[in-house]
Amino acid sequence: MIRYNERQEAILQFLAEQKTASRAVIERHIAQFFPEKNSKVTILRDLDMLLGDGKITKTGKARGVVYAYSGLTALDEVDVEVYFAVDPDNRTLKSEYFNFAIWRDLKNLLTENEKQELALLNRQFRDNKKVLSAAVFQKELERLTIEFSWKSSKIEGNTYSLLDTERLIAEHIEAKGKKQEEAIMILNHKTALDYIYQRPDFWKKAGVSKIEDIHRLLVTGLNVSFGIRKNRVGITGTKYRPLENSFQIKEALEELVQRINAAPDPVEKALIAVLGISYIQPFEDGNKRTARILGNALLLAHDYCPLSYRSVDEVEYKKGVILFYEQNSVYYFKKIFIEQFAQAVEKYF
């Protein structure tokens, strides 16, 4: 994370409060706190640095130039406890509506250290896989399927236990006292996972029709329409409102596919996919489920370990997604994603 000096932090805080200000106004404000380091040259140097990092924006010409705070960048560290201590209706969002500039931020999401760490972890996955027989590998895949289907469904409010899920998938016996829709949701996860397992290479490139195929498998029998939604959707716990126009939704999905396919790292591809589909909300329901399945499809296609999300806390997962909705910040969700990748390598295969 970039660390700024006290003067630069003061400029950021001032602009965050004032929204916009001229250089002269910024100079006068900074002079109150830094009487020895507030020259025009010094302030201009600070402003240029903050502009280059995308922390602020600059509009106008000559004496009409004003600076504005641009909010969090995608990778900035966020104090999650402090952020979510504020009621959803009182939080200041980067944009309450779909941010069409989001594509600028959906790239270079992993640091070099993170890439090296993930590559090292995945080497362990590949080495482990080499010594497994086909039968044992299949057993591990079945175990991951059960635990993914359980946790992914639980994130969406499903009340099946892990043991109930195992019995449902293995023996097709539904748990007593549970709604049939819950069983369908879990079994649909298995169907969608089996679908991506059959042809791993097919998923080396993402595609809109491929994403729609996953979605269709996940919501069959759940009274959810297939294809790009034509109605607005609301999201619990946030003021963020996704796109409403079906043509814009389709365009956003096509742009997301391009970003996924352009990403050089398989984990980054999966991360972009999971966050991007969750943000666009292209379907009337089942978006985050579709996102998680697509993420695993991309990982498996490039011989990377898939995730089960088995140990993820559902509330923390949702916080990571909401932080991306509201501030376009990847920081917290990326942290969760990398942790789950590491645990998947350790627990499976």
C-alpha positions in Angstrom: 0.0 0.0 0.0 1.3 3.5 -0.8 2.1 5.5 2.2 1.8 9.3 2.0 3.5 11.9 4.2 1.5 13.9 6.7 1.1 16.9 4.4 -0.2 14.7 1.5 -2.6 12.9 3.9 -3.8 16.3 5.0 -4.5 17.3 1.4 -6.5 14.1 0.8 -8.5 14.6 4.0 -9.2 18.3 3.1 -10.4 17.3 -0.4 -12.5 14.5 0.9 -14.3 16.9 3.2 -14.6 19.8 0.7 -15.2 17.7 -2.4 -13.4 20.3 -4.6 -10.8 23.1 -4.1 -8.4 25.3 -6.0 -4.6 25.1 -5.5 -4.7 28.4 -3.6 -7.3 27.2 -1.2 -5.4 24.0 -0.6 -2.2 26.0 0.0 -4.0 28.3 2.6 -5.4 25.2 4.4 -2.1 23.4 4.5 -0.2 26.5 5.7 -2.2 26.3 9.0 -0.7 22.9 9.8 2.7 23.0 8.0 4.0 26.5 8.2 7.5 25.5 7.0 6.5 23.3 4.0 3.7 24.9 2.1 5.3 26.6 -0.9 3.6 26.6 -4.2 6.2 24.2 -5.6 5.8 21.8 -2.7 2.0 21.7 -2.9 2.1 21.3 -6.7 4.6 18.4 -6.2 2.2 16.8 -3.7 -0.8 17.3 -6.0 1.0 15.8 -9.0 1.9 12.7 -7.0 -1.7 12.3 -5.8 -3.0 12.8 -9.3 -0.6 10.2 -10.7 -1.8 7.7 -8.1 -5.4 8.4 -9.0 -6.3 9.7 -5.5 -7.5 13.0 -6.8 -8.7 14.5 -10.1 -8.0 17.8 -11.8 -10.4 19.8 -14.0 -10.4 23.2 -15.6 -7.6 25.4 -17.0 -5.2 28.1 -15.7 -6.8 29.9 -12.7 -9.9 27.8 -13.1 -8.2 24.6 -12.1 -9.9 22.7 -9.3 -8.9 19.4 -7.6 -11.3 16.8 -6.3 -11.0 13.7 -4.1 -11.6 10.6 -6.3 -12.2 8.2 -3.4 -10.6 4.9 -2.8 -8.6 3.1 -5.4 -9.2 -0.5 -6.1 -6.3 -1.8 -4.0 -6.3 0.7 -1.1 -6.4 -0.8 2.4 -9.7 -0.3 4.2 -10.5 -0.6 7.9 -13.4 -2.9 7.4 -14.7 -2.7 11.0 -14.8 1.1 10.9 -16.4 1.1 7.4 -19.2 -1.3 8.3 -19.8 0.3 11.7 -21.6 3.0 9.6 -25.3 2.3 8.7 -25.7 1.5 5.0 -27.9 4.5 4.5 -25.3 6.8 6.0 -22.3 5.5 4.1 -20.8 7.7 1.3 -20.5 5.6 -1.9 -18.1 6.1 -4.7 -21.1 5.8 -6.8 -24.6 4.6 -5.9 -25.1 3.5 -9.5 -23.0 1.3 -11.8 -19.6 2.9 -12.3 -18.8 2.8 -16.0 -15.2 3.6 -15.2 -14.9 0.3 -13.3 -13.0 -1.4 -16.1 -10.0 0.9 -15.5 -9.6 -0.7 -12.0 -10.2 -4.3 -12.9 -6.7 -5.0 -13.9 -3.3 -5.6 -12.2 -5.2 -6.7 -9.0 -2.3 -8.8 -7.7 1.0 -7.6 -6.5 4.2 -9.3 -7.7 4.6 -10.8 -4.2 1.0 -12.1 -4.3 1.6 -13.7 -7.7 4.7 -15.4 -6.5 3.0 -16.7 -3.4 0.0 -18.0 -5.3 2.2 -19.6 -8.0 4.2 -21.4 -5.2 1.0 -22.6 -3.6 -0.3 -23.9 -6.9 2.9 -25.7 -7.6 2.2 -27.6 -4.4 -1.3 -28.4 -5.8 0.2 -29.7 -9.1 2.8 -31.7 -7.3 0.2 -33.3 -5.1 -2.0 -34.1 -8.0 0.8 -35.9 -9.9 1.0 -38.7 -7.3 -2.8 -39.2 -7.1 -4.5 -42.0 -9.0 -7.4 -41.1 -11.2 -9.8 -42.6 -8.6 -8.4 -40.7 -5.7 -8.4 -37.5 -7.6 -12.0 -38.0 -8.4 -12.8 -38.6 -4.8 -11.2 -35.4 -3.8 -13.1 -33.6 -6.5 -16.3 -35.1 -5.1 -15.4 -33.9 -1.6 -14.8 -30.4 -2.9 -18.1 -30.5 -4.8 -20.0 -31.3 -1.6 -18.3 -28.6 0.4 -18.5 -26.0 -2.3 -22.2 -26.7 -2.9 -22.9 -26.5 0.8 -21.0 -23.3 1.5 -22.0 -21.5 -1.7 -25.6 -22.2 -0.9 -25.2 -21.2 2.7 -23.8 -17.8 1.6 -27.2 -17.4 -0.2 -29.2 -18.2 2.9 -29.6 -22.0 2.5 -30.0 -23.8 5.9 -28.7 -27.2 5.0 -25.9 -28.5 7.2 -22.7 -29.9 5.6 -23.8 -33.5 6.6 -27.3 -32.9 5.2 -25.7 -31.7 2.0 -23.4 -34.7 1.7 -26.3 -37.1 2.2 -28.4 -35.2 -0.4 -25.7 -35.3 -3.0 -24.5 -38.8 -2.3 -27.9 -40.5 -1.7 -30.5 -38.0 -3.0 -32.2 -37.9 0.4 -33.6 -34.5 1.3 -33.2 -33.2 4.9 -36.4 -33.2 7.0 -38.0 -29.9 7.7 -36.2 -28.1 4.9 -37.8 -26.5 1.8 -37.5 -28.4 -1.5 -36.0 -25.2 -3.0 -33.0 -25.6 -0.7 -32.3 -29.1 -2.0 -32.7 -28.0 -5.6 -30.2 -25.1 -5.0 -27.6 -27.6 -3.7 -28.1 -30.2 -6.4 -27.9 -27.5 -9.1 -24.5 -26.5 -7.7 -23.4 -30.1 -8.3 -24.8 -30.1 -11.8 -23.0 -26.9 -12.6 -19.7 -28.1 -11.1 -19.9 -31.4 -13.0 -20.5 -29.3 -16.2 -17.3 -27.4 -15.8 -15.3 -30.5 -14.8 -16.2 -32.3 -18.0 -14.3 -29.9 -20.3 -11.7 -27.9 -18.4 -10.0 -26.5 -21.5 -13.3 -25.1 -22.7 -13.1 -22.5 -19.9 -9.7 -21.1 -20.8 -11.6 -18.2 -22.4 -14.7 -16.8 -20.8 -17.8 -16.0 -22.9 -21.2 -14.4 -22.3 -23.0 -17.6 -23.5 -20.9 -19.7 -21.3 -21.8 -17.6 -18.3 -25.4 -17.9 -19.2 -25.1 -21.7 -19.4 -23.7 -21.8 -15.8 -26.5 -19.6 -14.6 -29.2 -21.7 -16.3 -27.9 -24.8 -14.6 -27.8 -23.1 -11.2 -31.4 -21.7 -11.2 -33.3 -24.5 -13.0 -36.4 -25.4 -11.0 -36.1 -22.3 -8.8 -38.6 -20.1 -10.6 -35.9 -17.8 -11.9 -35.8 -16.5 -15.5 -32.9 -17.5 -17.7 -30.8 -14.9 -19.6 -30.1 -11.2 -19.1 -32.6 -9.7 -16.7 -35.0 -7.1 -18.0 -36.1 -5.7 -14.5 -34.3 -3.8 -11.8 -32.8 -5.6 -8.8 -32.1 -4.4 -5.3 -29.3 -5.7 -3.0 -29.8 -6.2 0.7 -27.4 -4.1 2.9 -26.3 -1.5 0.4 -27.5 1.6 -1.4 -25.7 0.5 -4.6 -28.1 0.0 -7.5 -27.0 -2.1 -10.5 -27.8 -1.3 -14.1 -31.4 -1.6 -15.2 -31.2 -1.4 -19.0 -30.8 -4.9 -20.5 -28.7 -3.6 -23.4 -26.3 -1.9 -21.0 -26.2 -5.0 -18.8 -25.2 -7.1 -21.9 -22.5 -4.6 -22.9 -21.1 -4.6 -19.3 -21.0 -8.4 -19.4 -19.2 -8.4 -22.7 -16.7 -5.9 -21.3 -16.2 -8.0 -18.3 -15.4 -11.0 -20.5 -12.8 -9.0 -22.3 -11.2 -8.1 -19.0 -11.2 -11.7 -17.7 -9.6 -12.9 -20.9 -7.0 -10.2 -21.0 -5.8 -10.8 -17.4 -2.4 -12.7 -17.5 -2.8 -14.5 -14.2 -5.4 -17.3 -13.6 -6.1 -16.2 -10.1 -6.6 -12.7 -11.3 -9.0 -14.0 -14.0 -11.0 -15.7 -11.3 -11.0 -12.7 -9.0 -12.2 -10.4 -11.8 -14.9 -12.9 -12.7 -16.3 -13.3 -9.2 -16.3 -9.6 -8.4 -17.4 -8.5 -11.9 -20.5 -10.7 -12.2 -21.5 -9.9 -8.6 -21.2 -6.1 -9.4 -23.1 -6.3 -12.8 -25.8 -8.5 -11.4 -26.7 -9.6 -15.0 -29.5 -12.1 -13.9 -32.6 -11.7 -11.8 -31.1 -14.1 -9.2 -28.2 -16.5 -8.8 -25.5 -14.0 -9.7 -23.0 -14.7 -6.9 -23.5 -18.4 -7.4 -22.7 -18.1 -11.1 -19.7 -15.9 -10.3 -18.2 -18.5 -7.9 -18.7 -21.4 -10.4 -17.1 -19.3 -13.2 -14.2 -18.5 -11.0 -13.5 -22.2 -10.4 -13.9 -23.0 -14.1 -11.2 -20.4 -14.9 -8.9 -21.8 -12.2 -9.3 -25.4 -13.3 -8.9 -24.5 -17.0 -5.4 -23.2 -16.2 -4.5 -26.1 -13.9 -5.0 -24.0 -10.7 -6.6 -25.3 -7.5 -10.4 -24.6 -7.3 -11.9 -23.1 -4.2 -14.6 -24.6 -1.9 -15.0 -21.5 0.3 -15.5 -24.1 3.1 -14.0 -22.0 5.9 -15.2 -18.6 4.7 -17.4 -16.6 7.1 -20.5 -15.7 5.1 -20.8 -12.2 6.7 -17.1 -11.4 5.9 -17.6 -12.7 2.3 -20.6 -10.3 1.9 -18.6 -7.4 3.4 -15.9 -8.0 0.7 -18.5 -7.9 -2.0 -20.4 -4.9 -0.6 -17.1 -3.0 -0.3 -16.6 -3.6 -4.0 -20.1 -2.5 -4.8 -19.8 0.7 -2.8 -16.2 1.8 -3.2 -15.0 -0.5 -6.1 -12.4 -1.6 -3.6 -10.9 -5.1 -4.2 -8.8 -5.0 -1.0 -10.9 -7.0 1.4 -12.4 -9.5 -1.0 -9.0 -10.2 -2.5 -7.7 -11.0 1.0 -10.5 -13.5 1.5 -10.0 -15.0 -1.9 -6.3 -15.6 -1.4 -6.9 -17.1 2.0 -9.5 -19.5 0.5 -7.1 -20.5 -2.3 -4.4 -21.3 0.2 -6.8 -23.3 2.3 -8.0 -25.2 -0.7 -4.5 -26.2 -1.7 -3.9 -27.4 1.9 -7.2 -29.3 2.4 -7.8 -31.0 -1.0 -5.9 -33.2 -3.4 
